[in-house]
Amino acid sequence: MNRHSGVVKGMVGSALAIVMAGGLLLRAQETKSLTAEEIMDRSAKAQWGDKYKGLTSYRYELEVNFVAQGMKATVVATGKAPNKSHTVLEIPNMIKQEQAYDGQVAWARDSMQGLREKEDTELAEAKHDAWFYSDAEWRDHYKKVTLKREDMVDDRKVYVLELEIEGLEPRTHTIDAETFLPVSSTSTSESPQGTIEVETEYLEYKALEGEAWGKITMPWKVRQSAGGQVLDVQIKKAEGNVEVSDSLFSMPKEEEDEGDDEDMNDEDGGKKKEEGGK
């Protein structure tokens, strides 16, 4: 082997070593596990984008299918920043359930138990679920987030996290490792009938359109299993930045009859400004 071929071979060998070292470094970076905080940050970005504060209120119209019973219900859910929520579920000619949180007081009303104020765990749950910006501002609301494991769901890598909440049992969130959108969650819920476990699958995501929504992406179809019931939930209409009065969220006075309550807690809450879907 002459001098020139030896030099060339040495250069090739050095180049190959550099390439291999770079490849090993790249693979090490790719396989490095993210922290729970990094996963939550990426998930917040994937769901909420950068301009979420432009959304200050919403109204969703949903259809709920009780799978085993073959019944359907309609739901109107209204929210207002920073922490007000109001929901009405109705099965025509059967039942109407209403619940709300006004930032301090949580209450519920239905045809069987009438009007009642929520306390203790039910109050903590209502307060948590009324966060308007949800996981976009997760550091303000979760006591601790822990990455429990990495797993596979339908041939996709996922992260399984445990989220600790003040006054509530920890919740488990499963997040897609590629899109960073939530795949499912598990929580417990308090009701007059006791504590029930709620499993939620997020089946279809949609990027909402319109200036009010910024770059918000949310699940358009959801399946919930709770207390032996399976519910398929689908958003039929989403409106952003609707005009809604604070009175919608306030607990009615007990002496008011149903007609007065409907006038006071008007589900429409005003005119819409921006639609996110139909």
NORDA-V418618 format. One record per pair of residues at least 6 apart in sequence whose C-alpha atoms are under 6 Angstrom apart, sorted by the first residue. I is the first residue (numbers start at 1). J is the second residue. If there is no record, write none. Layout:
BEGIN
<<I,J> <I,J>>
END
This chain:
BEGIN
<<36,146> <36,147> <43,180> <43,181> <44,135> <44,136> <47,216> <47,217> <48,216> <49,215> <49,216> <51,214> <52,214> <54,212> <55,212> <55,213> <55,241> <56,80> <56,81> <56,241> <57,79> <57,80> <57,240> <57,241> <57,242> <58,78> <58,79> <58,239> <58,240> <58,241> <58,242> <59,77> <59,78> <59,238> <59,239> <60,76> <60,77> <60,237> <60,238> <61,75> <61,76> <61,235> <61,236> <61,237> <62,74> <62,75> <62,234> <62,235> <62,236> <63,73> <63,74> <63,233> <63,234> <64,72> <64,73> <64,232> <64,233> <65,71> <65,72> <65,231> <65,232> <66,231> <67,230> <67,231> <73,90> <73,91> <74,89> <74,90> <75,88> <75,89> <76,87> <76,88> <77,86> <77,87> <78,85> <78,86> <79,85> <81,132> <82,132> <83,103> <83,130> <83,131> <83,132> <84,101> <84,102> <84,103> <84,130> <85,100> <85,101> <85,130> <86,99> <86,100> <86,249> <87,98> <87,99> <88,97> <88,98> <89,96> <89,97> <90,96> <96,110> <97,109> <97,110> <98,108> <98,109> <99,107> <99,108> <100,106> <100,107> <100,249> <101,249> <102,249> <102,250> <106,118> <106,123> <107,116> <107,117> <107,118> <108,115> <108,116> <109,115> <122,190> <124,167> <142,164> <142,165> <143,164> <143,165> <144,164> <145,162> <145,163> <146,161> <146,162> <147,161> <148,160> <148,161> <149,160> <150,158> <150,159> <151,157> <151,158> <152,158> <157,177> <158,175> <158,176> <158,177> <159,174> <159,175> <160,173> <160,174> <161,172> <161,173> <162,171> <162,172> <163,170> <163,171> <164,170> <171,186> <171,187> <172,185> <172,186> <173,185> <174,182> <174,183> <174,184> <175,181> <175,182> <175,183> <183,202> <184,200> <184,201> <184,202> <185,199> <185,200> <186,198> <186,199> <187,197> <187,198> <188,196> <188,197> <188,198> <189,195> <189,196> <196,227> <197,226> <198,225> <198,226> <199,224> <199,225> <200,223> <200,224> <201,222> <201,223> <202,219> <202,222> <203,221> <203,222> <204,219> <204,220> <204,221> <205,218> <205,219> <205,220> <206,217> <206,218> <207,216> <207,217> <208,276> <209,276> <212,240> <220,234> <220,235> <221,233> <221,234> <222,232> <222,233> <223,231> <223,232> <224,230> <224,231> <236,278> <237,277> <237,278> <238,275> <238,276> <238,277> <239,274> <239,275> <239,276> <240,274> <240,275> <241,273> <242,271> <242,272> <242,273> <243,270> <243,271> <244,269> <244,270> <245,269> <248,265>>
END
